Amino acid sequence: MVKNGGVLSSIDPENGEVIHRTRIRNFSGDNFASPMAADNKIYIVNSPGRVAVVTAERQWETLQVNNLGEPAWATPAIVDGTILVRTETTLWAFRLSE
């Protein structure tokens, strides 16, 4: 779960207990988009247009925070191995180069 201000929590699904909760570094702002998971990572977009990439683990770690430079409210999508992120005026496509 992610809260406004970039506070990310991992929760034990069996008993609802918080496993790990901390603020994602360099990720302040409101969150309207849902987190999205792929390739053992979680991608989170906030309204100022930052994209956080964290490990999909119980004790998650921040791998990277990127600034797209304009507001974003939409949940990222994956199509054929490409991550799509919609900002206010741009549709970004991120893919590993081969």
C-alpha positions as CSV (number, residue, x, y, z in Angstrom):
1,M,0.0,0.0,0.0
2,V,1.2,3.5,-0.7
3,K,0.0,6.7,1.0
4,N,0.3,10.3,0.1
5,G,3.8,11.5,0.8
6,G,5.3,8.3,-0.5
7,V,4.8,6.1,2.6
8,L,4.9,2.5,1.3
9,S,3.9,-0.5,3.4
10,S,4.1,-4.2,2.9
11,I,1.4,-6.1,4.7
12,D,1.2,-9.8,5.7
13,P,-1.8,-11.2,3.8
14,E,-2.5,-13.9,6.4
15,N,-2.8,-11.7,9.5
16,G,-2.8,-8.0,8.2
17,E,0.3,-7.1,10.2
18,V,2.6,-4.4,8.8
19,I,5.9,-6.0,7.8
20,H,7.7,-3.0,6.5
21,R,6.7,0.7,6.3
22,T,8.8,3.7,5.4
23,R,8.9,6.7,3.1
24,I,10.2,6.3,-0.4
25,R,13.2,8.6,-0.7
26,N,12.7,11.6,-3.1
27,F,9.1,10.7,-3.6
28,S,6.9,13.3,-1.9
29,G,3.5,14.2,-3.3
30,D,0.0,12.8,-3.6
31,N,-0.7,9.4,-5.1
32,F,-3.7,8.8,-7.3
33,A,-2.4,6.0,-9.5
34,S,-2.4,2.4,-8.2
35,P,1.0,0.6,-7.8
36,M,1.8,-1.8,-10.6
37,A,4.0,-4.9,-10.4
38,A,6.2,-6.6,-13.0
39,D,9.5,-8.4,-13.2
40,N,9.8,-8.6,-9.3
41,K,9.5,-4.8,-9.1
42,I,6.8,-2.4,-8.1
43,Y,6.3,0.8,-10.0
44,I,4.6,3.7,-8.3
45,V,3.7,7.0,-10.0
46,N,2.8,10.1,-8.0
47,S,1.0,13.3,-9.0
48,P,4.2,15.5,-9.4
49,G,5.3,13.0,-12.0
50,R,7.9,10.9,-10.2
51,V,8.1,7.1,-10.8
52,A,9.5,5.0,-8.0
53,V,10.8,1.5,-8.6
54,V,11.0,-0.7,-5.5
55,T,11.7,-4.4,-5.0
56,A,8.7,-6.7,-4.7
57,E,9.8,-8.2,-1.4
58,R,8.5,-8.2,2.1
59,Q,11.4,-5.9,3.2
60,W,11.2,-3.8,0.0
61,E,14.0,-1.5,-1.0
62,T,13.9,1.6,-3.3
63,L,15.9,0.9,-6.5
64,Q,15.3,4.2,-8.4
65,V,13.1,7.3,-8.4
66,N,12.8,9.1,-11.8
67,N,11.3,12.5,-12.4
68,L,9.2,12.7,-15.6
69,G,8.9,16.5,-15.2
70,E,5.2,16.9,-15.4
71,P,2.1,15.8,-13.4
72,A,0.9,12.2,-13.7
73,W,-2.3,10.6,-12.3
74,A,-2.7,7.4,-14.3
75,T,-1.7,3.9,-13.3
76,P,1.1,2.5,-15.4
77,A,0.4,-0.3,-17.8
78,I,2.4,-3.1,-19.4
79,V,2.1,-4.1,-23.0
80,D,4.4,-6.6,-24.6
81,G,7.2,-6.0,-22.1
82,T,6.9,-2.2,-22.3
83,I,5.9,-0.1,-19.3
84,L,3.6,2.8,-20.4
85,V,3.3,5.9,-18.1
86,R,0.9,8.7,-19.0
87,T,1.7,12.2,-17.8
88,E,-0.2,15.4,-18.4
89,T,1.0,15.8,-22.0
90,T,3.1,12.7,-22.8
91,L,2.8,8.9,-23.1
92,W,6.2,7.5,-22.0
93,A,7.3,4.0,-23.0
94,F,10.1,2.2,-21.1
95,R,11.6,-1.1,-22.3
96,L,14.9,-2.9,-21.7
97,S,17.1,-2.6,-24.8
98,E,18.1,-5.9,-26.4
